[in-house]
Amino acid sequence: MHSHKSRQLRAAKVERGLRADDGPLTQLQRTAGNAAVCKLMSSLHDRAPAESPEVLVVRAGTTAAQAPPGGMNAIQTNEAGSALGAAAGWTGIKMAGAFVSPNFTTTWIHPTKPGGDHFVTVDPPVASPDAVHDSFYPAAGDHKWGTGTVPGPGKKTYEAWHRVSDSMSAIIREGEQEHLDDAKRAYDLTYGLITTTIAGMAGQKFGPAKSPTEAEQLATDAFDAKLPAALSVKKPAYRAAWLQLLETLLKQSKLRDLRGWHDLQHAKPLTKGDRYIYPLEPTNTTNIRKPGDKSIEVVNYPDPTP
Ligand SMILES: [Zn+2]
């Protein structure tokens, strides 16, 4: 999932691992002391998440299953420069610069005689398809997390594993799909809408006017009238504003993580031989399954500035 959640998971696990009534790690603590426990924990956790500037790291195309036992680690390699023990799923939403900016252009029709009226026709839109975003979730099963060695004479090595149940795998998948759906809505509300609007006007003739500029203005005014205010072309550098708006809407998907809706935590660990197995479970803020068009909840035009 996203780094915010990763930290949440990490905090939950460290706290739990050091608690007095918590089973296997308490056993380790008794036999090897606090240092051993801390060492195990830090070897698994102390790698800071890094944000890539080009990619919004949240979870959003179609999300792909990653099989155990290596799936979770494979997912975590997507977290730039880190291998967090907690990113259960991952989606990299491309930023607005990765999309092809639409453009509204017209073609001038020469007057048939000198001093005659000017007309323009609207050109077809450039191809400005939605982006494809990478997205992964862990398939059900036990995913290897890492190993830790207890210092001292024994040098015993322990393995830590994540346990992903069928239902948790489905929840994580759905959470990643929410981000992908959000990203699609961000595109649909911006470049997608602009492109279909231009396509609907392609070939339409505007005029008569006294000059090519005036004829083009007629076409631009008609285009503007079809667009929502947030996409208005009545200001200079409106294409830059379109790009900025797409970027803003893409980023809105992060609200899901910021609100804790995608948080997960580790339940009390189980032991199996030398393994500590940490089942993933929802927290009290996890909010992934909701009916309806979920992306309307988080992806919308910002309120106009007064
Ligand atoms: Zn998320």
py3Dmol code that shows the C-alpha trace and the ligand (Angstrom):
import py3Dmol

protein = """\
ATOM      1  CA  MET A   1       0.000   0.000   0.000  1.00  0.00           C
ATOM      2  CA  HIS A   2       1.220   3.517   0.455  1.00  0.00           C
ATOM      3  CA  SER A   3       3.998   4.742   2.665  1.00  0.00           C
ATOM      4  CA  HIS A   4       1.671   6.314   5.201  1.00  0.00           C
ATOM      5  CA  LYS A   5       0.154   2.971   5.754  1.00  0.00           C
ATOM      6  CA  SER A   6       3.561   1.422   5.850  1.00  0.00           C
ATOM      7  CA  ARG A   7       4.508   3.555   8.763  1.00  0.00           C
ATOM      8  CA  GLN A   8       1.256   2.716  10.448  1.00  0.00           C
ATOM      9  CA  LEU A   9       1.966  -0.955  10.033  1.00  0.00           C
ATOM     10  CA  ARG A  10       5.470  -0.567  11.300  1.00  0.00           C
ATOM     11  CA  ALA A  11       4.358   1.288  14.411  1.00  0.00           C
ATOM     12  CA  ALA A  12       1.714  -1.280  15.141  1.00  0.00           C
ATOM     13  CA  LYS A  13       4.143  -4.113  14.799  1.00  0.00           C
ATOM     14  CA  VAL A  14       6.936  -2.679  16.886  1.00  0.00           C
ATOM     15  CA  GLU A  15       4.562  -1.795  19.647  1.00  0.00           C
ATOM     16  CA  ARG A  16       2.993  -5.173  19.583  1.00  0.00           C
ATOM     17  CA  GLY A  17       6.281  -7.034  19.418  1.00  0.00           C
ATOM     18  CA  LEU A  18       7.494  -5.422  22.581  1.00  0.00           C
ATOM     19  CA  ARG A  19       4.343  -5.909  24.549  1.00  0.00           C
ATOM     20  CA  ALA A  20       4.543  -8.257  27.488  1.00  0.00           C
ATOM     21  CA  ASP A  21       1.744 -10.616  26.565  1.00  0.00           C
ATOM     22  CA  ASP A  22       2.491 -11.077  22.956  1.00  0.00           C
ATOM     23  CA  GLY A  23       3.774 -14.559  22.504  1.00  0.00           C
ATOM     24  CA  PRO A  24       6.801 -15.520  20.438  1.00  0.00           C
ATOM     25  CA  LEU A  25       8.579 -12.208  20.458  1.00  0.00           C
ATOM     26  CA  THR A  26       8.225 -12.099  24.189  1.00  0.00           C
ATOM     27  CA  GLN A  27       9.860 -15.495  24.303  1.00  0.00           C
ATOM     28  CA  LEU A  28      12.710 -14.139  22.269  1.00  0.00           C
ATOM     29  CA  GLN A  29      12.925 -11.176  24.556  1.00  0.00           C
ATOM     30  CA  ARG A  30      13.250 -13.377  27.598  1.00  0.00           C
ATOM     31  CA  THR A  31      15.910 -15.604  26.181  1.00  0.00           C
ATOM     32  CA  ALA A  32      18.006 -13.023  24.362  1.00  0.00           C
ATOM     33  CA  GLY A  33      17.082  -9.730  25.975  1.00  0.00           C
ATOM     34  CA  ASN A  34      15.633  -6.538  24.576  1.00  0.00           C
ATOM     35  CA  ALA A  35      18.490  -5.991  22.191  1.00  0.00           C
ATOM     36  CA  ALA A  36      17.611  -9.099  20.284  1.00  0.00           C
ATOM     37  CA  VAL A  37      14.054  -8.083  19.881  1.00  0.00           C
ATOM     38  CA  CYS A  38      15.002  -4.586  18.826  1.00  0.00           C
ATOM     39  CA  LYS A  39      17.533  -5.925  16.390  1.00  0.00           C
ATOM     40  CA  LEU A  40      15.058  -8.232  14.808  1.00  0.00           C
ATOM     41  CA  MET A  41      12.526  -5.471  14.542  1.00  0.00           C
ATOM     42  CA  SER A  42      14.931  -2.894  13.187  1.00  0.00           C
ATOM     43  CA  SER A  43      16.337  -5.262  10.624  1.00  0.00           C
ATOM     44  CA  LEU A  44      12.837  -5.679   9.321  1.00  0.00           C
ATOM     45  CA  HIS A  45      11.619  -2.118   9.583  1.00  0.00           C
ATOM     46  CA  ASP A  46      14.195   0.594   9.676  1.00  0.00           C
ATOM     47  CA  ARG A  47      14.139   1.609   6.102  1.00  0.00           C
ATOM     48  CA  ALA A  48      12.523   4.920   5.405  1.00  0.00           C
ATOM     49  CA  PRO A  49      10.005   5.192   2.602  1.00  0.00           C
ATOM     50  CA  ALA A  50      11.079   7.304  -0.330  1.00  0.00           C
ATOM     51  CA  GLU A  51       8.748   9.213  -2.573  1.00  0.00           C
ATOM     52  CA  SER A  52       9.461   9.242  -6.273  1.00  0.00           C
ATOM     53  CA  PRO A  53       8.739  12.660  -7.770  1.00  0.00           C
ATOM     54  CA  GLU A  54       7.319  11.207 -10.987  1.00  0.00           C
ATOM     55  CA  VAL A  55       4.963   8.757  -9.440  1.00  0.00           C
ATOM     56  CA  LEU A  56       2.318   9.257  -6.841  1.00  0.00           C
ATOM     57  CA  VAL A  57       2.784   6.267  -4.640  1.00  0.00           C
ATOM     58  CA  VAL A  58      -0.630   5.112  -3.733  1.00  0.00           C
ATOM     59  CA  ARG A  59      -2.485   2.100  -4.720  1.00  0.00           C
ATOM     60  CA  ALA A  60      -4.598   2.539  -8.220  1.00  0.00           C
ATOM     61  CA  GLY A  61      -5.748   0.129 -14.570  1.00  0.00           C
ATOM     62  CA  THR A  62      -6.124  -3.307 -13.176  1.00  0.00           C
ATOM     63  CA  THR A  63      -4.218  -4.415 -10.149  1.00  0.00           C
ATOM     64  CA  ALA A  64      -2.145  -7.576 -10.527  1.00  0.00           C
ATOM     65  CA  ALA A  65      -1.792 -10.421  -8.020  1.00  0.00           C
ATOM     66  CA  GLN A  66       1.668 -11.244  -6.702  1.00  0.00           C
ATOM     67  CA  ALA A  67       2.001 -14.840  -5.537  1.00  0.00           C
ATOM     68  CA  PRO A  68       3.503 -16.011  -2.236  1.00  0.00           C
ATOM     69  CA  PRO A  69       6.071 -16.528  -0.914  1.00  0.00           C
ATOM     70  CA  GLY A  70       7.912 -13.719  -2.693  1.00  0.00           C
ATOM     71  CA  GLY A  71       4.976 -11.553  -3.725  1.00  0.00           C
ATOM     72  CA  MET A  72       4.997  -9.092  -0.909  1.00  0.00           C
ATOM     73  CA  ASN A  73       8.724  -8.474  -1.247  1.00  0.00           C
ATOM     74  CA  ALA A  74       8.254  -7.967  -4.987  1.00  0.00           C
ATOM     75  CA  ILE A  75       5.568  -5.416  -4.294  1.00  0.00           C
ATOM     76  CA  GLN A  76       7.790  -3.629  -1.847  1.00  0.00           C
ATOM     77  CA  THR A  77      10.602  -3.201  -4.356  1.00  0.00           C
ATOM     78  CA  ASN A  78       8.307  -0.667  -6.014  1.00  0.00           C
ATOM     79  CA  GLU A  79       8.730   1.599  -3.049  1.00  0.00           C
ATOM     80  CA  ALA A  80      11.640   3.596  -4.396  1.00  0.00           C
ATOM     81  CA  GLY A  81      14.848   2.777  -2.576  1.00  0.00           C
ATOM     82  CA  SER A  82      13.226   0.906   0.259  1.00  0.00           C
ATOM     83  CA  ALA A  83      12.004  -2.519   1.171  1.00  0.00           C
ATOM     84  CA  LEU A  84       9.434  -1.717   3.781  1.00  0.00           C
ATOM     85  CA  GLY A  85       8.026  -4.596   5.648  1.00  0.00           C
ATOM     86  CA  ALA A  86       4.592  -3.162   5.396  1.00  0.00           C
ATOM     87  CA  ALA A  87       3.557  -2.132   1.901  1.00  0.00           C
ATOM     88  CA  ALA A  88       0.858  -4.734   1.403  1.00  0.00           C
ATOM     89  CA  GLY A  89      -0.212  -3.478  -2.002  1.00  0.00           C
ATOM     90  CA  TRP A  90       1.115  -0.835  -4.320  1.00  0.00           C
ATOM     91  CA  THR A  91      -0.097   1.373  -7.125  1.00  0.00           C
ATOM     92  CA  GLY A  92       2.014   3.980  -8.874  1.00  0.00           C
ATOM     93  CA  ILE A  93      -0.239   6.637 -10.359  1.00  0.00           C
ATOM     94  CA  LYS A  94       1.591   8.502 -13.082  1.00  0.00           C
ATOM     95  CA  MET A  95       1.583  12.230 -12.744  1.00  0.00           C
ATOM     96  CA  ALA A  96      -0.005  14.643 -15.223  1.00  0.00           C
ATOM     97  CA  GLY A  97       3.215  15.120 -17.189  1.00  0.00           C
ATOM     98  CA  ALA A  98       3.014  11.489 -18.296  1.00  0.00           C
ATOM     99  CA  PHE A  99      -0.252  12.162 -20.135  1.00  0.00           C
ATOM    100  CA  VAL A 100      -0.595  13.730 -23.610  1.00  0.00           C
ATOM    101  CA  SER A 101      -2.059  17.191 -23.251  1.00  0.00           C
ATOM    102  CA  PRO A 102      -5.080  17.817 -25.474  1.00  0.00           C
ATOM    103  CA  ASN A 103      -5.174  20.905 -27.666  1.00  0.00           C
ATOM    104  CA  PHE A 104      -7.998  22.806 -29.308  1.00  0.00           C
ATOM    105  CA  THR A 105      -7.027  23.914 -32.779  1.00  0.00           C
ATOM    106  CA  THR A 106      -8.861  25.110 -35.866  1.00  0.00           C
ATOM    107  CA  THR A 107      -8.143  25.377 -39.562  1.00  0.00           C
ATOM    108  CA  TRP A 108      -8.746  28.603 -41.398  1.00  0.00           C
ATOM    109  CA  ILE A 109     -10.841  28.475 -44.548  1.00  0.00           C
ATOM    110  CA  HIS A 110      -9.615  30.983 -47.073  1.00  0.00           C
ATOM    111  CA  PRO A 111     -12.253  33.434 -48.247  1.00  0.00           C
ATOM    112  CA  THR A 112     -13.422  32.520 -51.688  1.00  0.00           C
ATOM    113  CA  LYS A 113     -12.952  36.092 -52.871  1.00  0.00           C
ATOM    114  CA  PRO A 114     -10.934  39.075 -51.653  1.00  0.00           C
ATOM    115  CA  GLY A 115     -12.709  40.826 -48.794  1.00  0.00           C
ATOM    116  CA  GLY A 116     -14.904  37.811 -48.243  1.00  0.00           C
ATOM    117  CA  ASP A 117     -15.969  36.275 -44.937  1.00  0.00           C
ATOM    118  CA  HIS A 118     -13.635  34.168 -42.818  1.00  0.00           C
ATOM    119  CA  PHE A 119     -14.467  30.757 -41.382  1.00  0.00           C
ATOM    120  CA  VAL A 120     -12.632  28.120 -39.418  1.00  0.00           C
ATOM    121  CA  THR A 121     -13.312  24.452 -38.853  1.00  0.00           C
ATOM    122  CA  VAL A 122     -12.441  22.601 -35.658  1.00  0.00           C
ATOM    123  CA  ASP A 123      -9.630  20.079 -36.011  1.00  0.00           C
ATOM    124  CA  PRO A 124      -9.968  16.514 -34.686  1.00  0.00           C
ATOM    125  CA  PRO A 125      -8.422  16.022 -31.236  1.00  0.00           C
ATOM    126  CA  VAL A 126      -4.918  14.691 -30.768  1.00  0.00           C
ATOM    127  CA  ALA A 127      -4.835  11.256 -29.197  1.00  0.00           C
ATOM    128  CA  SER A 128      -4.764  11.816 -25.448  1.00  0.00           C
ATOM    129  CA  PRO A 129      -5.456   8.403 -23.938  1.00  0.00           C
ATOM    130  CA  ASP A 130      -5.664   7.591 -20.275  1.00  0.00           C
ATOM    131  CA  ALA A 131      -2.399   6.430 -18.751  1.00  0.00           C
ATOM    132  CA  VAL A 132      -1.755   2.869 -17.628  1.00  0.00           C
ATOM    133  CA  HIS A 133      -0.593   2.605 -14.039  1.00  0.00           C
ATOM    134  CA  ASP A 134       1.262  -0.272 -12.387  1.00  0.00           C
ATOM    135  CA  SER A 135      -0.608  -1.832  -9.506  1.00  0.00           C
ATOM    136  CA  PHE A 136      -0.015  -4.904  -7.398  1.00  0.00           C
ATOM    137  CA  TYR A 137      -1.602  -6.729  -4.486  1.00  0.00           C
ATOM    138  CA  PRO A 138      -0.532  -9.880  -2.669  1.00  0.00           C
ATOM    139  CA  ALA A 139      -2.310 -13.135  -3.438  1.00  0.00           C
ATOM    140  CA  ALA A 140      -3.512 -15.093  -0.426  1.00  0.00           C
ATOM    141  CA  GLY A 141      -0.857 -17.082   1.411  1.00  0.00           C
ATOM    142  CA  ASP A 142       2.232 -16.574   3.543  1.00  0.00           C
ATOM    143  CA  HIS A 143       4.645 -14.018   2.161  1.00  0.00           C
ATOM    144  CA  LYS A 144       8.198 -13.973   3.335  1.00  0.00           C
ATOM    145  CA  TRP A 145       9.066 -10.765   5.094  1.00  0.00           C
ATOM    146  CA  GLY A 146      12.638 -11.025   6.342  1.00  0.00           C
ATOM    147  CA  THR A 147      15.031 -12.695   8.712  1.00  0.00           C
ATOM    148  CA  GLY A 148      16.634 -11.683  11.936  1.00  0.00           C
ATOM    149  CA  THR A 149      19.479 -13.203  13.886  1.00  0.00           C
ATOM    150  CA  VAL A 150      19.578 -13.212  17.635  1.00  0.00           C
ATOM    151  CA  PRO A 151      22.968 -12.001  18.886  1.00  0.00           C
ATOM    152  CA  GLY A 152      24.829 -14.126  21.432  1.00  0.00           C
ATOM    153  CA  PRO A 153      26.005 -17.698  21.583  1.00  0.00           C
ATOM    154  CA  GLY A 154      22.993 -19.251  19.885  1.00  0.00           C
ATOM    155  CA  LYS A 155      22.977 -16.996  16.769  1.00  0.00           C
ATOM    156  CA  LYS A 156      19.553 -18.303  16.122  1.00  0.00           C
ATOM    157  CA  THR A 157      17.948 -17.081  12.949  1.00  0.00           C
ATOM    158  CA  TYR A 158      14.276 -16.237  12.848  1.00  0.00           C
ATOM    159  CA  GLU A 159      12.068 -15.701   9.845  1.00  0.00           C
ATOM    160  CA  ALA A 160       9.183 -13.278   9.756  1.00  0.00           C
ATOM    161  CA  TRP A 161       6.256 -13.806   7.429  1.00  0.00           C
ATOM    162  CA  HIS A 162       3.117 -11.915   6.523  1.00  0.00           C
ATOM    163  CA  ARG A 163      -0.022 -14.013   6.389  1.00  0.00           C
ATOM    164  CA  VAL A 164      -2.576 -12.834   3.835  1.00  0.00           C
ATOM    165  CA  SER A 165      -5.955 -14.502   4.088  1.00  0.00           C
ATOM    166  CA  ASP A 166      -8.325 -14.803   1.116  1.00  0.00           C
ATOM    167  CA  SER A 167     -10.423 -11.979   2.449  1.00  0.00           C
ATOM    168  CA  MET A 168      -7.443  -9.733   3.194  1.00  0.00           C
ATOM    169  CA  SER A 169      -6.060 -10.326  -0.298  1.00  0.00           C
ATOM    170  CA  ALA A 170      -9.448  -9.312  -1.706  1.00  0.00           C
ATOM    171  CA  ILE A 171      -9.556  -6.200   0.484  1.00  0.00           C
ATOM    172  CA  ILE A 172      -6.066  -5.121  -0.572  1.00  0.00           C
ATOM    173  CA  ARG A 173      -6.915  -5.763  -4.219  1.00  0.00           C
ATOM    174  CA  GLU A 174     -10.053  -3.657  -3.895  1.00  0.00           C
ATOM    175  CA  GLY A 175      -8.092  -0.881  -2.208  1.00  0.00           C
ATOM    176  CA  GLU A 176      -5.615  -0.780  -5.092  1.00  0.00           C
ATOM    177  CA  GLN A 177      -8.521  -0.800  -7.530  1.00  0.00           C
ATOM    178  CA  GLU A 178      -9.947   2.233  -5.757  1.00  0.00           C
ATOM    179  CA  HIS A 179      -6.786   4.171  -6.563  1.00  0.00           C
ATOM    180  CA  LEU A 180      -6.928   3.015 -10.193  1.00  0.00           C
ATOM    181  CA  ASP A 181     -10.577   4.040 -10.406  1.00  0.00           C
ATOM    182  CA  ASP A 182      -9.723   7.395  -8.856  1.00  0.00           C
ATOM    183  CA  ALA A 183      -7.019   7.936 -11.471  1.00  0.00           C
ATOM    184  CA  LYS A 184      -9.480   7.070 -14.238  1.00  0.00           C
ATOM    185  CA  ARG A 185     -11.977   9.564 -12.879  1.00  0.00           C
ATOM    186  CA  ALA A 186      -9.251  12.232 -12.695  1.00  0.00           C
ATOM    187  CA  TYR A 187      -8.569  11.619 -16.393  1.00  0.00           C
ATOM    188  CA  ASP A 188     -12.259  11.435 -17.302  1.00  0.00           C
ATOM    189  CA  LEU A 189     -12.923  14.812 -15.656  1.00  0.00           C
ATOM    190  CA  THR A 190     -10.016  16.517 -17.443  1.00  0.00           C
ATOM    191  CA  TYR A 191      -8.198  15.309 -20.549  1.00  0.00           C
ATOM    192  CA  GLY A 192     -10.841  12.718 -21.252  1.00  0.00           C
ATOM    193  CA  LEU A 193     -13.673  15.227 -21.196  1.00  0.00           C
ATOM    194  CA  ILE A 194     -11.681  17.791 -23.190  1.00  0.00           C
ATOM    195  CA  THR A 195     -10.831  15.212 -25.838  1.00  0.00           C
ATOM    196  CA  THR A 196     -14.380  13.967 -26.260  1.00  0.00           C
ATOM    197  CA  THR A 197     -15.635  17.548 -26.389  1.00  0.00           C
ATOM    198  CA  ILE A 198     -13.197  18.391 -29.179  1.00  0.00           C
ATOM    199  CA  ALA A 199     -14.093  15.163 -30.982  1.00  0.00           C
ATOM    200  CA  GLY A 200     -17.742  16.195 -30.818  1.00  0.00           C
ATOM    201  CA  MET A 201     -16.933  19.523 -32.454  1.00  0.00           C
ATOM    202  CA  ALA A 202     -14.464  18.232 -35.055  1.00  0.00           C
ATOM    203  CA  GLY A 203     -15.305  19.482 -38.541  1.00  0.00           C
ATOM    204  CA  GLN A 204     -17.779  22.080 -37.288  1.00  0.00           C
ATOM    205  CA  LYS A 205     -17.524  25.353 -39.166  1.00  0.00           C
ATOM    206  CA  PHE A 206     -17.498  28.716 -37.384  1.00  0.00           C
ATOM    207  CA  GLY A 207     -18.123  32.084 -39.033  1.00  0.00           C
ATOM    208  CA  PRO A 208     -18.705  34.266 -40.823  1.00  0.00           C
ATOM    209  CA  ALA A 209     -16.187  36.658 -39.292  1.00  0.00           C
ATOM    210  CA  LYS A 210     -14.184  39.642 -40.422  1.00  0.00           C
ATOM    211  CA  SER A 211     -10.836  37.954 -39.770  1.00  0.00           C
ATOM    212  CA  PRO A 212      -9.347  34.493 -39.130  1.00  0.00           C
ATOM    213  CA  THR A 213      -8.798  35.502 -35.501  1.00  0.00           C
ATOM    214  CA  GLU A 214     -12.418  36.432 -35.040  1.00  0.00           C
ATOM    215  CA  ALA A 215     -13.574  33.202 -36.646  1.00  0.00           C
ATOM    216  CA  GLU A 216     -11.302  31.224 -34.344  1.00  0.00           C
ATOM    217  CA  GLN A 217     -12.683  33.127 -31.365  1.00  0.00           C
ATOM    218  CA  LEU A 218     -16.194  32.045 -32.297  1.00  0.00           C
ATOM    219  CA  ALA A 219     -15.029  28.430 -32.251  1.00  0.00           C
ATOM    220  CA  THR A 220     -13.168  28.881 -28.971  1.00  0.00           C
ATOM    221  CA  ASP A 221     -16.204  30.489 -27.349  1.00  0.00           C
ATOM    222  CA  ALA A 222     -18.369  27.570 -28.450  1.00  0.00           C
ATOM    223  CA  PHE A 223     -15.798  25.138 -27.069  1.00  0.00           C
ATOM    224  CA  ASP A 224     -15.642  26.996 -23.775  1.00  0.00           C
ATOM    225  CA  ALA A 225     -19.434  26.932 -23.442  1.00  0.00           C
ATOM    226  CA  LYS A 226     -19.340  23.129 -23.523  1.00  0.00           C
ATOM    227  CA  LEU A 227     -16.715  22.829 -20.796  1.00  0.00           C
ATOM    228  CA  PRO A 228     -17.190  23.016 -17.035  1.00  0.00           C
ATOM    229  CA  ALA A 229     -15.826  26.170 -15.415  1.00  0.00           C
ATOM    230  CA  ALA A 230     -12.833  24.286 -14.039  1.00  0.00           C
ATOM    231  CA  LEU A 231     -11.647  23.653 -17.603  1.00  0.00           C
ATOM    232  CA  SER A 232     -12.451  27.097 -19.016  1.00  0.00           C
ATOM    233  CA  VAL A 233     -10.261  28.302 -21.862  1.00  0.00           C
ATOM    234  CA  LYS A 234     -11.053  31.957 -21.188  1.00  0.00           C
ATOM    235  CA  LYS A 235      -7.760  32.522 -19.455  1.00  0.00           C
ATOM    236  CA  PRO A 236      -4.248  32.614 -20.824  1.00  0.00           C
ATOM    237  CA  ALA A 237      -2.167  29.460 -20.578  1.00  0.00           C
ATOM    238  CA  TYR A 238      -5.250  27.370 -20.125  1.00  0.00           C
ATOM    239  CA  ARG A 239      -3.431  24.219 -21.204  1.00  0.00           C
ATOM    240  CA  ALA A 240      -1.088  24.633 -18.261  1.00  0.00           C
ATOM    241  CA  ALA A 241      -4.162  24.999 -16.085  1.00  0.00           C
ATOM    242  CA  TRP A 242      -5.584  21.769 -17.521  1.00  0.00           C
ATOM    243  CA  LEU A 243      -2.377  19.974 -16.646  1.00  0.00           C
ATOM    244  CA  GLN A 244      -2.385  21.412 -13.164  1.00  0.00           C
ATOM    245  CA  LEU A 245      -5.987  20.377 -12.659  1.00  0.00           C
ATOM    246  CA  LEU A 246      -5.269  16.821 -13.782  1.00  0.00           C
ATOM    247  CA  GLU A 247      -2.361  16.705 -11.365  1.00  0.00           C
ATOM    248  CA  THR A 248      -4.552  17.995  -8.557  1.00  0.00           C
ATOM    249  CA  LEU A 249      -7.252  15.416  -9.229  1.00  0.00           C
ATOM    250  CA  LEU A 250      -4.747  12.568  -9.476  1.00  0.00           C
ATOM    251  CA  LYS A 251      -3.354  13.510  -6.107  1.00  0.00           C
ATOM    252  CA  GLN A 252      -6.781  13.501  -4.496  1.00  0.00           C
ATOM    253  CA  SER A 253      -6.594   9.713  -4.381  1.00  0.00           C
ATOM    254  CA  LYS A 254      -4.094  10.051  -1.582  1.00  0.00           C
ATOM    255  CA  LEU A 255      -6.971  11.116   0.659  1.00  0.00           C
ATOM    256  CA  ARG A 256      -7.836   7.452   1.037  1.00  0.00           C
ATOM    257  CA  ASP A 257      -4.472   6.819   2.645  1.00  0.00           C
ATOM    258  CA  LEU A 258      -4.366  10.054   4.601  1.00  0.00           C
ATOM    259  CA  ARG A 259      -7.719   9.206   6.145  1.00  0.00           C
ATOM    260  CA  GLY A 260      -6.461   5.785   7.150  1.00  0.00           C
ATOM    261  CA  TRP A 261      -8.952   4.028   4.870  1.00  0.00           C
ATOM    262  CA  HIS A 262      -6.220   1.750   3.526  1.00  0.00           C
ATOM    263  CA  ASP A 263      -4.433   1.110   6.772  1.00  0.00           C
ATOM    264  CA  LEU A 264      -3.758  -2.446   7.809  1.00  0.00           C
ATOM    265  CA  GLN A 265      -1.977  -3.878  10.751  1.00  0.00           C
ATOM    266  CA  HIS A 266      -0.440  -7.091  11.910  1.00  0.00           C
ATOM    267  CA  ALA A 267      -2.425  -9.247  14.248  1.00  0.00           C
ATOM    268  CA  LYS A 268      -0.815 -11.106  17.085  1.00  0.00           C
ATOM    269  CA  PRO A 269       1.918 -13.285  15.585  1.00  0.00           C
ATOM    270  CA  LEU A 270       1.790 -17.054  15.372  1.00  0.00           C
ATOM    271  CA  THR A 271       4.811 -19.318  15.479  1.00  0.00           C
ATOM    272  CA  LYS A 272       5.656 -22.305  13.324  1.00  0.00           C
ATOM    273  CA  GLY A 273       9.137 -23.635  13.966  1.00  0.00           C
ATOM    274  CA  ASP A 274      11.485 -20.709  13.527  1.00  0.00           C
ATOM    275  CA  ARG A 275       8.846 -18.614  11.832  1.00  0.00           C
ATOM    276  CA  TYR A 276       6.934 -15.689  13.197  1.00  0.00           C
ATOM    277  CA  ILE A 277       3.805 -15.353  11.127  1.00  0.00           C
ATOM    278  CA  TYR A 278       1.978 -12.039  11.258  1.00  0.00           C
ATOM    279  CA  PRO A 279      -1.553 -12.160   9.889  1.00  0.00           C
ATOM    280  CA  LEU A 280      -2.653  -8.922   8.235  1.00  0.00           C
ATOM    281  CA  GLU A 281      -5.894  -7.486   9.515  1.00  0.00           C
ATOM    282  CA  PRO A 282      -7.888  -4.258   9.114  1.00  0.00           C
ATOM    283  CA  THR A 283      -7.599  -1.425  11.605  1.00  0.00           C
ATOM    284  CA  ASN A 284     -10.549   0.514  12.971  1.00  0.00           C
ATOM    285  CA  THR A 285     -10.038   3.112  10.213  1.00  0.00           C
ATOM    286  CA  THR A 286      -9.841   0.648   7.324  1.00  0.00           C
ATOM    287  CA  ASN A 287     -12.594   1.603   4.906  1.00  0.00           C
ATOM    288  CA  ILE A 288     -12.249  -0.178   1.598  1.00  0.00           C
ATOM    289  CA  ARG A 289     -15.569  -1.805   0.837  1.00  0.00           C
ATOM    290  CA  LYS A 290     -18.224   0.720  -0.015  1.00  0.00           C
ATOM    291  CA  PRO A 291     -21.021   0.566  -2.531  1.00  0.00           C
ATOM    292  CA  GLY A 292     -21.513   2.905  -5.476  1.00  0.00           C
ATOM    293  CA  ASP A 293     -19.093   4.982  -7.479  1.00  0.00           C
ATOM    294  CA  LYS A 294     -16.437   5.222  -4.859  1.00  0.00           C
ATOM    295  CA  SER A 295     -14.209   7.628  -6.731  1.00  0.00           C
ATOM    296  CA  ILE A 296     -16.800  10.408  -6.449  1.00  0.00           C
ATOM    297  CA  GLU A 297     -15.933  10.406  -2.760  1.00  0.00           C
ATOM    298  CA  VAL A 298     -12.428  11.692  -3.315  1.00  0.00           C
ATOM    299  CA  VAL A 299     -11.911  12.916  -6.895  1.00  0.00           C
ATOM    300  CA  ASN A 300     -13.696  16.141  -7.785  1.00  0.00           C
ATOM    301  CA  TYR A 301     -13.038  19.595  -9.195  1.00  0.00           C
ATOM    302  CA  PRO A 302     -11.743  21.850  -6.442  1.00  0.00           C
ATOM    303  CA  ASP A 303     -14.065  24.597  -5.241  1.00  0.00           C
ATOM    304  CA  PRO A 304     -13.517  27.703  -7.369  1.00  0.00           C
ATOM    305  CA  THR A 305     -11.360  30.296  -5.671  1.00  0.00           C
ATOM    306  CA  PRO A 306     -13.473  33.307  -4.673  1.00  0.00           C
TER     307      PRO A 306
END
"""
ligand_1 = """\
1
ZN
Zn -3.970 3.490 -0.499
"""
view = py3Dmol.view(width=600, height=400)
view.addModel(protein, "pdb")
view.setStyle({"model": 0}, {"cartoon": {"style": "trace"}})
view.addModel(ligand_1, "xyz")
view.setStyle({"model": 1}, {"stick": {}})
view.zoomTo()
view.show()
